[in-house]
Amino acid sequence: MTTLDDLPIRDDLRGLTPYGAPQLDVPVRLNTNENSYPVPEPVVEAIGKAVAAELRDLNRYPDRDAMALRADLAAYLGHGLTADHVWAANGSNEIQQQLLQAFGGPGRTALGFTPAYSMHPLLALGTGTRWVPGTRDADFGLTAADVVAQVRAHRPDVVFLCSPNNPTGTALDPAVVAAVLDEAPGMVVVDEAYAEFARAGTVSALAVLPGHPRLVVTRTMSKAFGFAGGRLGYLAADPAVVEAVQLVRLPYHLSALTQAAARAALAHRDALLGTVAAIKEQRDRIVATLRARGHRVADSDANFVLFAVDGDQGAAWRTLLDAGVLVRDVGLPGWLRVTAGTPAETDAFLTATEKLS
Ligand SMILES: *Cc1c(COP(=O)(O)O)cnc(C)c1O
């Protein structure tokens, strides 16, 4: 039998295993920050109709530039953005891959601040971009002075910021984004996958797009919109950035079905985003309950919570799994991450965590 090692695969991919959280069949799955609520029935019907209307024309390629969808996304974002400022792809992972294809690549470097989204270094690997793992303070915080020092030391072509940050949950102080924009010689990507869950008063980097053509804000419909299976991510930036990613995107990368489904979902955004308040309530309940029991817990602006456990987090993960609750071991010694789901899922999680102390 041929094994991977027998193939003339790139040296930098040799010996690696594919990335992915375990997809285990357990009653309570709180490990990938999905929205626990199913798509509401009226939205199911609207998406069904929109997709059905495309079927007869599937002999034709879709709109390569997804103009109608981009206009809808711009209208959702506000901030005076238009379709020219927005680009869409199959998830914000694909958006970030395109950004690295255009602005990273062989001979170039990307800097992120660990722990942050684990896909950023993997996208760097896949695009041949050298990854520089930057650091945070002991409480996972980032100060403007610290990030500026790291940017100055490495002169990266691309800086990844993540706000609210996955896996810690906390949004960035806008002063940090401003400081990086001032100091970075290259592109600055702010991954705002969880923006809709942020606590009141949190400022999006969208507000500073004017006058910053090297700033890119990435967003997704996978989390707040409950549309992870639909695969729709997008960016907002100067129109020149959109021109740049069009140089590397595959032609017709976004299927007619995806475009139609996403537009129908956006048209029903009030119904879809209607779950956000309930999810934030469960998130705040998890934070308060675990803190009251003496756990260290990171502040969360997202739909998940990072909490500390006594001893080995792998053993704690297994204890919770044995109680029917799947959370995420993100590889941070002594910490686990849990998604805020429905009230019933949160009950199950909080009951299971009583076994930890
Ligand atoms: C979940 C997540 C995404 C979403 O990726 P998609 O490809 O849009 O599903 C992006 N960034 C971060 C930090 C995430 O946690």
The ligand as an SDF file (V2000), in Angstrom:
LIG
                    3D

 15 15  0  0  0  0  0  0  0  0999 V2000
  -14.6040   30.0540   13.6380 C   0  0  0  0  0  0  0  0  0  0  0  0
  -13.5730   31.0590   13.2640 C   0  0  0  0  0  0  0  0  0  0  0  0
  -13.4900   31.5210   11.9650 C   0  0  0  0  0  0  0  0  0  0  0  0
  -14.5150   31.0610   10.9710 C   0  0  0  0  0  0  0  0  0  0  0  0
  -14.0120   30.3970    9.9080 O   0  0  0  0  0  0  0  0  0  0  0  0
  -14.9940   30.1480    8.6810 P   0  0  0  0  0  0  0  0  0  0  0  0
  -14.0570   29.6370    7.6570 O   0  0  0  0  0  0  0  0  0  0  0  0
  -15.6000   31.4570    8.3280 O   0  0  0  0  0  0  0  0  0  0  0  0
  -16.0240   29.1440    9.1370 O   0  0  0  0  0  0  0  0  0  0  0  0
  -12.5620   32.4930   11.6490 C   0  0  0  0  0  0  0  0  0  0  0  0
  -11.7430   32.9960   12.5900 N   0  0  0  0  0  0  0  0  0  0  0  0
  -11.8060   32.5700   13.8600 C   0  0  0  0  0  0  0  0  0  0  0  0
  -10.9280   33.1960   14.8720 C   0  0  0  0  0  0  0  0  0  0  0  0
  -12.7100   31.5880   14.2310 C   0  0  0  0  0  0  0  0  0  0  0  0
  -12.7440   31.1530   15.4840 O   0  0  0  0  0  0  0  0  0  0  0  0
  1  2  1  0
  2  3  1  0
  2 14  2  0
  3  4  1  0
  3 10  2  0
  4  5  1  0
  5  6  1  0
  6  7  2  0
  6  8  1  0
  6  9  1  0
 10 11  1  0
 11 12  2  0
 12 13  1  0
 12 14  1  0
 14 15  1  0
M  END
$$$$
